[in-house]
Amino acid sequence: MPAPRHYPVTPDGRYFVVRGRLWRTSNPALAPALRQELVDKLMAARRQVGIARKAGDLDAERSARAAVDEAKRALGERGPVWWLDGAPDFNCRMVANTPYADWYAAL
């Protein structure tokens, strides 16, 4: 899932920044139809999390959160990195504490 336009994307396209934190972008090598299918699954799972929380159904919430995780892993936003150059993963880290700090400060 590409980052929304209003969030800066790192020069290498691996992350977008929200409130100073890096979030991994989806794998750009995914076919558009597959990406859309996975995004649809992710959004459905997120809706199920909300429904389960409102109902107080902990089992359903746990199941829905697992579906969210599965979709995010398939998109490449979690789990093994999708790039092949051996660079470390800085997902969920504050951008100021990563090699992207100077780039972000210059925005």
N, C-alpha and C positions, 0 to 999 in steps of 0.2 A: 504494500500500500504506500504510494508516494506520500511524502510529507506535505501537509497543506502549505500553500504558498507563503503564508505569513510567518512560518517558522523557518529560520535560516537552516540551510543544509550545508554540511561540511563540504569543503572543496572536493573530497574524494567520493562524496555521495553516500557514505556509509551511515551517517547519523543526521538527525535534525535536532534542533535545540528548543526545549520548552522550559521557560523559567530557569535558564542556566544549566539545565541537565540534558545530557546526550541520550537520545533514543534511537535505536537501530532502525534503519529503513528496511523495507522488504527487499528481497532479492530481485534486482533488476533483470535477471536472466529468466524469470518466470514468464511463461507465455501469458499474454493478456487475458485470455479466457480462463486459464487456471487461476491467475491472480484474482480475477473477479469472483470466481467460485469460492476461493478461500476467504476473501473479504466478506462475501455474503454469509459464509459459515461463521466467521468471527462475529459479525454484527448480530446474527441470530443467537449465538451463544451469550453475548453480552446482554441481550434482551432477557434471556433466560435467567441470568444471574440476578437481574433486577426483580423479575417476577418471583424468583425463589426467596430473595431477601424480604420482599414485601410480605410474602406468605409465611415467613419464618421457618421455611423448610430447609434445614441444614444439609440434608442429603442431596436434595435437588440443587442447592447452591454449589455444593462441592462438585457435583457432576457437571454443572454448567461452567464452573471455573476450569475444570479439566478440559472441557471442549474449547474454551478460550485459549488455554495454553497450547492445545494441539494445533489450532488454527494459526496462532502466532509462530509456532515452531515451523509449520509448513510454509509460512510466508518468509521465514528467515529472520524474523524479528527477535526470536529467542533461540536458544540452543546453539549448535555449532555455527560459526560464522560462515557467511556465504562467499567471502573473498578468499583468494587462494595464495596471497603473497606472504602469509605467515604473520601479518600484523596482529597485535593483541586486540581484544575486544574491550571497548570502553563504555558499553551499554549501561545506562542508568547512572553513570558517574557525572559529577559536576564538571562542566566543561573547563572550568578554571584549574582543575587538577589533572588535566590531560594534555597531550601534545597539541590539542586544538585551542589552547588558551589564548595564544597570541592572535590567531585568526579571529576568534570570537571577540576579543577586546578591540580589534580594529574595525569591527562592523559599525 
